[in-house]
Amino acid sequence: MRVLVACEFTGTVRDAFINAGHEAISCDVLQSEKPGPHYLGNVLDIIADGWDLMIAHPPCTHLAVSGARWFKDKKKEQSDALRFVRQLMDAPINQIAIENPISIISSHIRKPDQIIQPWMFGHGETKATCLWLKNLPKLEPTKIVDGRDNRIHRMPPSANRGLERSRTYVGIAQAMAQQWGNA
């Protein structure tokens, strides 16, 4: 299966699919943190290159409701971000998953098909993550664990805070590869 992991600089989801035996590439405007197949640039440049599956993590800076207090000042940015999400959803790819936190995608495009948490996949933390799915099943929890640490929400301000908050947990990436790699 040819897998495109859009808007991923960490290589976590890409590597989970490679480890499961798939041809996978990450794509981001940032260089990949880990060595591996990575397209440095705009995902729209390669979105029509014959992928079987795309998992996209569009930037949530102007979408996430955690930033609602600034919404009044970012109408254009929100409009651009929503247009980008629609382009990802409308990509000529048979199977698509769009991943984002609780966001305005739900009110401007459609409700998510599923909301998952890291503690459902072996990590004792909370981070509500919405999934908008096209021709994919909902992810089944793989390892429900105790602990509901809200570490991501409590991260102090820093230059890298947005990048750190955007990381996909390894357990979730592995579940995607195992369950969607054969869908």
C-alpha positions as CSV (number, residue, x, y, z in Angstrom):
1,M,0.0,0.0,0.0
2,R,1.2,3.5,-0.9
3,V,0.7,5.8,2.1
4,L,1.1,9.6,2.3
5,V,1.4,11.1,5.7
6,A,0.6,14.8,5.2
7,C,1.8,17.6,7.5
8,E,4.0,15.3,9.5
9,F,7.5,16.4,10.5
10,T,8.1,13.7,13.2
11,G,8.1,10.7,10.9
12,T,6.1,8.8,13.6
13,V,3.1,7.7,11.5
14,R,5.3,7.3,8.4
15,D,7.6,4.9,10.3
16,A,4.7,2.9,11.7
17,F,3.5,2.2,8.2
18,I,7.0,1.4,6.9
19,N,7.5,-1.0,9.9
20,A,4.2,-2.7,8.9
21,G,5.6,-3.3,5.4
22,H,4.0,-0.4,3.5
23,E,5.5,2.2,1.2
24,A,5.1,5.4,3.1
25,I,6.3,8.9,2.9
26,S,5.8,11.9,5.2
27,C,5.4,15.4,3.8
28,D,5.7,18.7,5.6
29,V,7.0,22.3,5.1
30,L,9.5,21.4,7.9
31,Q,12.3,18.9,7.5
32,S,11.7,15.5,9.0
33,E,13.1,14.9,12.5
34,K,14.0,11.3,11.6
35,P,15.7,9.9,8.5
36,G,13.3,8.3,6.1
37,P,11.2,9.1,3.0
38,H,10.1,12.7,3.3
39,Y,8.9,15.3,0.8
40,L,9.9,18.8,2.0
41,G,7.2,21.1,0.6
42,N,3.5,21.6,0.1
43,V,1.5,18.3,0.2
44,L,-0.8,19.7,-2.6
45,D,2.2,19.3,-4.9
46,I,2.2,15.5,-4.5
47,I,-1.4,14.7,-3.4
48,A,-2.5,13.3,-6.8
49,D,0.5,11.0,-7.2
50,G,-1.4,7.7,-6.9
51,W,-1.7,7.2,-3.1
52,D,-3.9,4.4,-1.6
53,L,-4.2,6.0,1.8
54,M,-3.5,9.5,3.2
55,I,-3.3,10.4,6.9
56,A,-3.3,14.2,7.2
57,H,-2.5,16.3,10.2
58,P,-3.3,19.8,9.0
59,P,-1.9,22.6,11.2
60,C,-4.4,23.4,14.0
61,T,-3.1,26.9,14.8
62,H,-6.1,28.6,13.3
63,L,-8.6,25.7,13.8
64,A,-8.3,24.4,17.4
65,V,-11.0,25.6,19.8
66,S,-8.2,25.9,22.4
67,G,-7.4,29.2,20.7
68,A,-11.0,30.4,20.5
69,R,-10.2,33.7,22.3
70,W,-8.2,34.8,19.3
71,F,-10.8,33.7,16.6
72,K,-12.1,37.2,16.2
73,D,-8.7,38.4,14.9
74,K,-8.0,35.5,12.5
75,K,-10.9,35.2,10.1
76,K,-8.7,35.1,7.0
77,E,-6.3,32.6,8.6
78,Q,-9.3,30.4,9.6
79,S,-10.8,30.6,6.1
80,D,-7.5,29.6,4.5
81,A,-7.0,26.7,7.0
82,L,-10.5,25.4,6.4
83,R,-9.9,25.6,2.6
84,F,-6.8,23.5,3.1
85,V,-8.7,20.9,5.1
86,R,-11.3,20.7,2.3
87,Q,-8.6,20.2,-0.2
88,L,-7.2,17.3,1.8
89,M,-10.6,15.8,2.3
90,D,-11.3,16.1,-1.5
91,A,-8.0,14.6,-2.5
92,P,-8.2,11.9,-5.2
93,I,-7.3,9.2,-2.7
94,N,-9.6,6.3,-1.8
95,Q,-8.9,6.2,1.9
96,I,-8.3,9.3,3.9
97,A,-8.0,10.2,7.6
98,I,-7.8,13.8,8.7
99,E,-6.5,14.2,12.3
100,N,-7.0,17.4,14.4
101,P,-7.9,18.4,17.9
102,I,-11.4,19.6,18.8
103,S,-11.7,22.3,16.2
104,I,-13.9,24.4,14.0
105,I,-13.7,21.7,11.3
106,S,-16.7,20.2,13.2
107,S,-18.8,23.3,12.8
108,H,-17.7,24.5,9.4
109,I,-17.3,21.2,7.5
110,R,-18.7,18.3,9.4
111,K,-18.5,16.4,12.7
112,P,-15.6,14.0,13.2
113,D,-16.3,10.3,12.7
114,Q,-14.4,9.5,15.9
115,I,-12.6,11.0,18.9
116,I,-9.7,9.1,20.4
117,Q,-7.4,9.6,23.4
118,P,-3.8,8.5,23.9
119,W,-4.8,6.4,27.0
120,M,-6.8,4.1,24.6
121,F,-3.5,3.2,22.9
122,G,-1.0,2.7,25.7
123,H,-0.3,6.2,26.8
124,G,-1.6,7.5,30.2
125,E,-2.4,11.0,28.9
126,T,-5.4,12.9,27.6
127,K,-5.4,14.6,24.3
128,A,-8.8,14.5,22.5
129,T,-8.0,13.8,18.9
130,C,-10.7,13.9,16.2
131,L,-10.6,11.8,13.1
132,W,-12.6,12.5,9.9
133,L,-12.6,9.3,7.9
134,K,-13.2,8.4,4.3
135,N,-13.5,4.6,3.5
136,L,-11.7,3.7,6.8
137,P,-13.0,2.0,9.9
138,K,-12.9,3.7,13.3
139,L,-9.7,2.9,15.2
140,E,-10.2,0.2,17.8
141,P,-8.4,0.8,21.2
142,T,-5.3,-1.4,21.4
143,K,-4.2,-0.9,25.1
144,I,-6.4,1.0,27.5
145,V,-4.2,2.2,30.4
146,D,-4.8,3.9,33.7
147,G,-3.8,7.5,34.2
148,R,-5.4,10.6,32.6
149,D,-2.5,13.1,32.8
150,N,-3.4,16.3,31.0
151,R,0.3,17.1,30.3
152,I,-0.3,18.4,26.7
153,H,-2.8,21.0,27.9
154,R,-0.4,22.1,30.7
155,M,2.6,22.6,28.5
156,P,4.2,26.0,29.3
157,P,4.7,28.6,26.6
158,S,7.8,28.1,24.5
159,A,9.1,28.6,21.0
160,N,8.4,24.9,20.2
161,R,5.1,24.5,22.1
162,G,3.0,24.1,19.0
163,L,5.3,21.5,17.5
164,E,5.5,19.6,20.8
165,R,1.7,19.6,21.1
166,S,1.2,18.3,17.6
167,R,3.1,15.1,18.0
168,T,1.3,11.8,17.3
169,Y,1.7,9.2,20.0
170,V,3.5,6.0,18.9
171,G,0.7,3.8,20.1
172,I,-1.8,5.7,17.9
173,A,0.5,5.6,14.9
174,Q,1.0,1.8,15.4
175,A,-2.8,1.3,15.6
176,M,-3.3,3.3,12.4
177,A,-0.7,1.1,10.6
178,Q,-2.1,-2.2,11.9
179,Q,-5.7,-1.4,11.4
180,W,-5.8,0.9,8.3
181,G,-2.8,-0.8,6.6
182,N,-5.1,-3.7,5.8
183,A,-8.4,-1.8,5.4
